[in-house]
Amino acid sequence: MTRADLARVVRLGIVLGALGVAGAALAQAMSVGRLQRALQDAPHTEVRFTELRESRWLAAPIESSGIMRSNATVLEKQVEQPRRETWRILGDRMQMSVPGSDTVKEIPLDKAPAAAALAYTLRSVMAGNLEALDKDFELALSGDERDWTLRLTPRDQDVARQLKQVNLQGAGRRLSTIIILEAQGDRTTTRLHYPQ
């Protein structure tokens, strides 16, 4: 290798190194507002999910799967396995129904502050409205646009007695995982599966 070739390789290395540093800096430039805009730009009104519920009170973790739908006013989880049931989170209540039954069980959210906080969180997240959560949660964003995690910790002590934390994980415009950590140690991990 000639001295000129060596100089070209060194220059190329410096340029590639600078581009790599610049690319990493751009990828790290993530804020809650930027993540919110990315989530709002992603169409995700219907997505398949798998869920794992772990608790010291259960003999074994419970796995479920189905379809999650969301719009501005409701978040619906249509569970297909292990048994069919539908959960709807509305502005002031949660509803649960099973196929073949006219009975709809309702939980008024004003009677259950932790359930209300969780319901509000899930609806806001699926709508891509993260900044609205800042009033009720401390938001801690880490990672970059290629691989990010947003940790939500309740500000209200009554809520924190039951709900320890909600972790959101994703890549780019897609939320991929919702992890709910309850104060007594229960954990629910929901993974979202988008169509190709």
C-alpha positions in Angstrom: 0.0 0.0 0.0 1.4 3.4 -1.0 1.6 6.4 1.3 -1.2 8.0 -0.8 -3.4 4.9 -0.4 -2.8 4.9 3.3 -3.7 8.6 3.5 -7.0 7.9 1.6 -7.9 5.0 4.0 -7.2 7.3 7.0 -9.3 10.1 5.5 -12.1 7.7 4.7 -11.9 6.3 8.3 -12.1 9.8 9.7 -15.1 10.7 7.5 -16.9 7.4 8.3 -16.2 7.9 12.0 -17.6 11.4 11.8 -20.7 10.2 10.0 -21.1 7.4 12.6 -20.9 9.9 15.4 -23.3 12.3 13.7 -25.7 9.4 13.0 -25.6 8.3 16.6 -26.2 11.9 17.7 -29.2 12.2 15.4 -30.6 8.8 16.6 -30.2 9.9 20.2 -32.1 13.2 19.7 -35.3 11.8 21.1 -37.8 13.6 23.3 -41.3 12.8 24.5 -42.8 15.3 22.1 -40.9 13.7 19.2 -41.9 10.2 20.2 -45.5 11.4 20.6 -45.5 12.8 17.0 -44.0 9.5 15.7 -46.7 7.4 17.5 -49.5 9.7 16.2 -48.2 9.3 12.6 -48.3 5.5 12.8 -51.7 4.0 11.9 -52.5 1.4 14.5 -56.2 1.2 15.0 -56.1 -2.6 15.2 -53.2 -4.8 16.2 -52.8 -8.4 17.5 -51.4 -8.9 21.0 -50.1 -11.5 23.2 -50.1 -11.0 27.0 -48.4 -12.7 29.9 -49.7 -12.1 33.5 -47.4 -13.1 36.3 -48.3 -13.0 40.0 -47.2 -14.7 43.2 -50.9 -15.6 43.7 -51.0 -17.6 40.5 -49.8 -21.2 40.2 -48.5 -20.4 36.8 -48.4 -17.3 34.5 -51.5 -16.8 32.5 -51.1 -16.3 28.7 -53.7 -14.6 26.6 -54.0 -13.3 23.0 -56.3 -11.5 20.7 -56.9 -8.2 19.0 -56.6 -4.7 20.4 -58.5 -1.8 18.8 -58.2 1.9 19.6 -59.7 5.2 18.6 -60.1 8.6 20.2 -62.8 7.4 22.7 -62.3 3.7 23.4 -59.6 1.1 23.8 -60.9 -2.4 23.2 -59.2 -5.7 23.9 -60.9 -8.7 22.2 -59.4 -11.7 24.0 -59.5 -14.9 21.9 -57.4 -17.2 24.1 -57.6 -18.8 26.7 -61.3 -17.8 26.7 -63.2 -15.3 24.7 -64.1 -12.0 26.3 -64.0 -8.3 25.4 -62.7 -5.5 27.6 -63.5 -1.9 26.7 -61.9 1.1 28.3 -64.1 4.2 28.0 -63.6 7.6 29.5 -65.3 6.9 32.8 -65.6 3.1 33.0 -64.3 -0.3 32.0 -66.6 -2.9 30.6 -66.2 -6.7 30.2 -68.5 -8.9 28.2 -68.4 -12.5 27.0 -69.9 -13.8 23.7 -73.4 -15.2 24.0 -74.2 -13.2 27.1 -76.2 -9.9 27.2 -74.6 -9.1 30.6 -71.9 -6.4 30.5 -69.9 -6.0 33.7 -68.9 -2.4 34.4 -66.2 -0.9 36.7 -66.7 2.8 37.3 -63.2 4.3 37.2 -64.0 7.0 39.8 -64.2 4.1 42.4 -60.8 2.7 41.5 -58.0 5.3 41.2 -55.3 2.8 40.1 -57.5 1.3 37.5 -58.5 4.8 36.3 -54.8 5.8 36.0 -54.0 2.6 34.1 -57.0 2.9 31.8 -56.2 6.6 31.1 -52.5 5.6 30.4 -53.4 2.8 28.0 -55.9 5.0 26.1 -53.4 7.9 25.9 -50.5 5.7 24.8 -52.5 3.9 22.1 -53.7 7.4 20.9 -50.1 8.6 20.9 -51.0 11.3 23.5 -47.9 11.0 25.7 -47.6 14.6 26.8 -51.0 14.4 28.5 -49.6 11.8 30.8 -47.0 14.2 32.3 -49.6 15.5 34.8 -50.1 12.1 36.4 -46.8 10.4 35.8 -43.1 11.2 35.8 -41.9 10.4 32.3 -38.4 9.0 31.7 -37.4 8.4 28.1 -34.3 6.5 27.2 -32.8 5.1 24.0 -33.2 6.6 20.6 -35.6 6.5 17.7 -34.4 3.0 16.7 -35.0 1.4 20.2 -36.7 3.4 22.9 -38.2 2.9 26.4 -40.5 5.3 28.2 -40.9 4.7 31.9 -44.1 6.1 33.6 -44.1 6.4 37.4 -47.3 7.6 39.1 -47.1 10.9 40.9 -50.2 10.3 43.0 -49.4 8.3 46.2 -52.9 6.6 46.2 -52.2 5.3 42.7 -48.6 4.4 43.5 -49.8 2.1 46.3 -51.2 -0.2 43.6 -49.5 0.8 40.4 -45.7 0.9 40.6 -44.7 1.7 37.0 -45.6 1.3 33.3 -42.8 0.7 30.8 -43.4 1.3 27.1 -40.9 -0.1 24.6 -40.7 0.4 20.9 -38.8 1.2 17.8 -39.4 4.1 15.5 -43.1 4.8 15.2 -44.2 1.5 16.7 -45.0 0.7 20.3 -44.1 -2.9 20.7 -44.3 -3.8 24.4 -46.3 -2.5 27.4 -45.1 -3.7 30.8 -47.3 -3.0 33.8 -45.7 -3.4 37.2 -48.0 -3.4 40.2 -46.9 -2.4 43.7 -47.4 -5.9 45.1 -45.2 -7.5 42.5 -47.6 -8.6 39.8 -46.4 -8.0 36.2 -48.4 -7.9 33.0 -46.4 -7.9 29.7 -48.3 -7.1 26.5 -46.6 -7.5 23.2 -48.1 -5.9 20.1 -47.8 -7.7 16.7 -48.2 -5.5 13.6 -49.1 -6.7 10.2 -46.2 -6.9 7.8 
